[in-house]
Amino acid sequence: MSRSKPRRTPNPAYTPISASEYFERAVQVAVPASSLDMRIYYTTPKTTSEPGTVMVCHHGAGFSGLSFACFAREVTSASRGECGVLSLDARRH
């Protein structure tokens, strides 16, 4: 006798977050020579005279570049925008 499990309603706490609350932009970048593509999340440093500082974050442990979303928002806020953040979501790397 086969009993099917009742379907669960998805937990809203686990719904995907939007990068727009944490980064200025999110773009898909293709690397055809390697048959790879990756998602890049980026917030530009706000400086007037110098190029500025950008922190580069690469996902790990199977998560996405959005693993650094809260970190990026904190860095941008603490530096008053003078430090930018580039977060890579290089799946299948």
Backbone torsions as a table, in degrees:
resi	resn	phi	psi	omega
1	MET	NA	126.3	-177.8
2	SER	-101.5	126.6	176.7
3	ARG	-112.9	123.9	177.1
4	SER	-88.2	144.4	179.5
5	LYS	-77.8	144.8	176.7
6	PRO	-68.1	143.7	179.4
7	ARG	-72.3	136.7	178.2
8	ARG	-91.8	148.7	172.7
9	THR	-80.0	132.2	-179.5
10	PRO	-58.1	142.5	178.4
11	ASN	-77.3	118.6	-177.6
12	PRO	-61.5	-20.7	179.1
13	ALA	-69.0	-16.7	-179.2
14	TYR	-107.0	13.3	177.6
15	THR	-71.2	148.9	-178.6
16	PRO	-60.6	143.8	176.7
17	ILE	-91.3	156.6	177.3
18	SER	-92.5	136.6	179.1
19	ALA	-68.7	-21.1	-173.9
20	SER	-62.6	-23.0	178.7
21	GLU	-80.3	-13.7	-171.7
22	TYR	-121.2	-27.2	-176.8
23	PHE	-131.2	153.8	177.1
24	GLU	-67.4	-38.2	-178.0
25	ARG	-149.7	158.9	175.8
26	ALA	-135.7	125.7	-179.0
27	VAL	-132.7	152.5	175.7
28	GLN	-97.2	127.3	-178.1
29	VAL	-118.8	127.1	179.2
30	ALA	-99.5	142.7	174.8
31	VAL	-123.9	81.7	-173.3
32	PRO	-57.4	-36.0	-178.4
33	ALA	-61.1	-27.1	-180.0
34	SER	-106.3	1.9	-175.6
35	SER	55.1	36.9	179.4
36	LEU	-121.0	158.1	169.0
37	ASP	-142.0	152.6	-177.9
38	MET	-143.2	156.1	176.3
39	ARG	-97.4	133.7	179.1
40	ILE	-119.3	130.1	175.1
41	TYR	-112.8	132.8	-172.6
42	TYR	-146.3	137.9	170.6
43	THR	-125.5	122.1	-177.7
44	THR	-74.5	137.7	174.8
45	PRO	-68.1	141.0	-179.7
46	LYS	-97.9	97.0	177.4
47	THR	-130.2	159.8	-178.8
48	THR	-103.4	-35.8	-173.3
49	SER	-118.4	-22.3	-177.0
50	GLU	-117.0	162.1	-179.5
51	PRO	-60.6	-31.0	180.0
52	GLY	95.7	171.8	-178.5
53	THR	-109.8	136.8	176.7
54	VAL	-125.3	125.8	175.1
55	MET	-89.9	132.1	179.7
56	VAL	-105.7	126.1	-179.3
57	CYS	-121.7	131.5	178.0
58	HIS	-117.4	132.3	-176.6
59	HIS	-63.2	159.7	177.5
60	GLY	-147.6	170.4	176.0
61	ALA	57.2	30.6	174.4
62	GLY	81.8	3.9	-179.9
63	PHE	-91.3	-177.5	-178.4
64	SER	-102.8	175.2	176.2
65	GLY	-60.8	-21.1	177.8
66	LEU	-73.9	-3.9	173.4
67	SER	-58.9	-25.1	-177.6
68	PHE	-99.1	12.2	-175.1
69	ALA	-59.3	-52.6	-178.9
70	CYS	-65.7	-38.9	176.6
71	PHE	-59.4	-46.5	-179.4
72	ALA	-60.1	-43.5	179.6
73	ARG	-64.0	-40.2	179.3
74	GLU	-67.0	-42.8	179.1
75	VAL	-62.5	-46.3	-180.0
76	THR	-61.6	-42.8	-179.4
77	SER	-68.5	-48.5	-177.2
78	ALA	-63.2	-32.9	-179.4
79	SER	-91.3	4.5	-175.7
80	ARG	53.8	37.4	176.3
81	GLY	84.9	-3.2	-178.2
82	GLU	-75.1	-16.5	177.8
83	CYS	-114.1	125.3	177.5
84	GLY	-94.2	168.3	179.4
85	VAL	-135.1	131.6	174.8
86	LEU	-117.9	119.5	-179.0
87	SER	-120.2	125.8	-177.7
88	LEU	-99.8	138.0	175.3
89	ASP	-117.5	75.0	-174.3
90	ALA	-93.0	75.4	178.9
91	ARG	-67.8	149.8	-177.9
92	ARG	63.9	24.7	-179.8
93	HIS	-74.8	NA	NA
